[in-house]
Amino acid sequence: MLKKILFLISLTLFVSILSISTAQAQTTAEEFLKRGISSLENKKYIEAEENFNKAVELDPKMPEAYFWRAQVQLDDKKALADEEKAVQIGPPKID
């Protein structure tokens, strides 16, 4: 009986810790977009592209992520495709 109680307590504790760490680890597309813009401003272009890629992955309907990713693309075709996608989704809000 005591083993069952200890097992249930351990399981409950494990699930609680797992859910807390998962919630803290979740980063929104908007946060990745902000990180990407900051990286771009600091001339960290690879880091910026990685952040914009993550923003697109998390929210494929965010035109700003495509717009900003186009700014760091080395491949002109990919940059143009990102710009077209941004316009297709809706006008990006550029500050």
ABEGO torsion letter per residue (X at the ends): XAAAAAAAAAAAAAAAAAAAAAAAABBBAAAAAAAAAAAAAAGBAAAAAAAAAAAAAABAABAAAAAAAAAABABAAAAAAAAAAAAAAEBBBBX
